Amino acid sequence: TAVLEPPGDTADVIGIVAEALGTADAASRLPEARHEEIAQRFGRNPRALRLLGHLMRHYALDELIGQPQAAAEGLSLEDLAKEIERSLLTRAREGLSNSAAEFLRDLSVLPEPAPMGLLEALGSHLGKVPSLLGELQERFLVEQKRALRQVHPLVREVELPRLARDPKASGAAHRRAGAWHAAALAHAV
């Protein structure tokens, strides 16, 4: 897992959001009066900033993080994660089918980008995996890298502990992934 250093300069923070937003009007959708607030509220976390930019393709800034407000001083990492989850991930998950939400949670067991066969093994009991992936990719909860797909790292940080709190579901997801890996290894030998 790559460690991304938080940008020190607020202009670099906004640059990450604007790049992820990727629209010609990105600068106008990020009011200068809110630049420092965005930097503070997201703890200059590059992954959170990228997710914000991706979601801004579909939502206005105010819809995602609310009206301007001061960031709490000395925000702990746990509190920051909760704030990010509340303001972005919850919005991204809105409207997901139950099957797609469960598939997203199960995907959090995968630490690396995965091939479609592994994704099928994890999610075929929930429905058609390409359709489920479509729901998740549309909301930037899953990223595609060549033929591989990976849950957004920030989503994984939130979903993996949630899954761990449900030992039955966690065990089932790990068994499905393990069975796929065992079959792939047996086929290779």
C-alpha positions, 0 to 999 in steps of 0.5 A, spaced: 500 500 500 502 506 497 503 512 503 501 518 500 504 524 504 499 530 505 500 536 501 502 542 505 500 547 501 492 549 501 493 550 493 495 543 492 490 540 496 485 544 492 489 541 486 488 534 488 480 535 488 480 539 482 484 534 478 479 528 481 473 532 479 476 533 472 471 538 469 473 545 465 469 548 471 472 545 477 475 552 479 469 555 479 466 549 483 471 550 489 470 557 491 476 560 494 473 562 500 472 554 502 479 552 500 482 552 507 476 549 510 476 543 505 484 542 507 482 542 514 476 538 514 479 533 510 486 533 514 489 534 507 488 527 506 489 525 499 485 519 498 479 523 501 480 529 497 480 525 491 474 522 493 471 528 494 473 531 487 470 524 484 463 525 488 463 533 486 462 530 478 455 528 481 454 533 487 455 540 489 460 541 494 454 544 499 451 537 498 457 533 500 460 537 506 454 542 508 455 549 509 461 553 510 464 551 517 470 551 521 474 545 522 474 543 529 481 544 532 485 538 534 481 533 530 483 526 532 484 521 526 478 517 528 474 523 528 476 525 522 475 518 519 468 519 522 467 526 519 469 523 512 465 517 512 459 522 514 460 527 509 462 523 503 462 515 503 455 516 506 453 520 500 456 515 495 453 509 498 446 512 498 441 509 493 446 503 493 442 496 492 442 492 498 446 487 494 451 492 492 452 495 499 454 488 501 458 486 495 462 493 497 463 490 504 466 484 502 470 487 497 474 490 503 477 484 504 482 484 498 488 489 500 490 489 492 487 490 485 483 483 484 481 480 477 474 479 475 474 471 477 476 473 484 470 478 484 465 473 481 467 468 487 466 474 492 460 476 489 456 472 485 451 469 490 449 476 491 447 477 483 450 479 477 457 482 479 458 486 473 452 490 475 454 490 482 461 493 480 457 498 475 453 501 481 460 501 485 464 504 480 459 509 478 459 512 485 467 511 485 467 506 491 471 501 486 476 503 482 479 500 475 486 499 474 487 496 467 483 489 468 483 489 475 478 493 480 480 495 487 475 498 493 477 505 494 482 505 499 478 510 504 472 506 503 476 500 505 479 503 511 471 504 513 468 498 511 473 493 513 472 494 521 465 494 519 466 487 516 470 485 522 464 486 527 460 481 523 464 475 524 460 470 520 460 475 514 467 476 515 469 469 515 464 467 509 468 473 505 474 470 507 473 463 505 470 465 498 476 469 497 481 463 500 477 458 495 478 462 489 486 463 491 486 455 492 483 454 486 487 458 482 494 455 485 491 448 484 490 450 477 497 453 476 500 447 479 
